[in-house]
Amino acid sequence: MTNNHKQYQHPNPDDRSDNVEKLQDMVQNTIENMEEAEASMEFASGEDKQHIKEKNARREQSIEAFRNEIQDESEARQNGYRS
């Protein structure tokens, strides 16, 4: 006979110690993706070029959001993650 009781898992503690570094990696990866997309525009059709431009515009917005979050996380780290 099997045990039908669900095993409850407790959430992992919030570990923000490496958030700044992860966000910085995300910024770098996004910049690299933008550069690759720009390079691919040389071989793209008109419609594809427009899609690339639109996607890169969204990437720029993401980078700005990442940088704002990096600033917030950096300040939180300096303050010992106190609210």
N, C-alpha and C positions, 0 to 999 in steps of 0.2 A: 504494500500500500504506500502511495506517495503522500508526501506532506503538501497539502494544498494552501498552506499559509504563504502569503507573499513575503518575500524577504525585503525589508525596507533598507534602502541605502541612504546614508547621510551624505549631504553635499560636501564636496571638498572645501576646505577653508579657502577664502579669497586670498590668492597669492598675486599681488600686484608688483612684486619686486622686479620683474623683467618686462613690464608693459612698455616702458619707454623704448627699450631695445627692439621689441617686437614691432612697435609702431614705426620706428626708424627703418627697419627692414621692409615693412610694407610700403613706406614712401619710396625707398630705393627700387623695389620691385616694380612699383607703378610707374616710376620715371623710366625704367628700362623698357617696360611695355609700351610706353608712349613713344620712345625713340624707335623701337622696332616697328611700330605702326607707321610712324612718319616715313621710315625707310621703305616700307612696303607700298606707300602711296605712289611711288615711282612707277609701279607696275599695275596699279589699280585702275579700274574704269571710273568714269565720272560718278556713278552712284556709289561705288565702293569707297571712293575718296571722301564723299560726303559722310558716309557712315563712320569712317575712320576719324574724321574731324569731330563728329558729334561724340564719339566714344572718348576721344582724347579730351574733349571739353569736360565730360563727366569725370574723367580721371583727374583733371586739374582740380575739380571741386573736391574729390576724395582726398587728394594730397593736402589741400587746405584744411579739411576736417581732421586728417591725421595729425597735421602740425599743431592744430589747436588742442587736440587730445594729448599730444606729446607735452605741450606746455602745461596742461592741467595735471598730467601724471607726474611731471617733473616737480611741480609745486607741491603736489601731494606727498611725493617722496621726501622732499626737503622738510615737510611738516610732519613727517612720521605717519602719514596716512590718516591723520586725525580729521574728523568732520568739522 
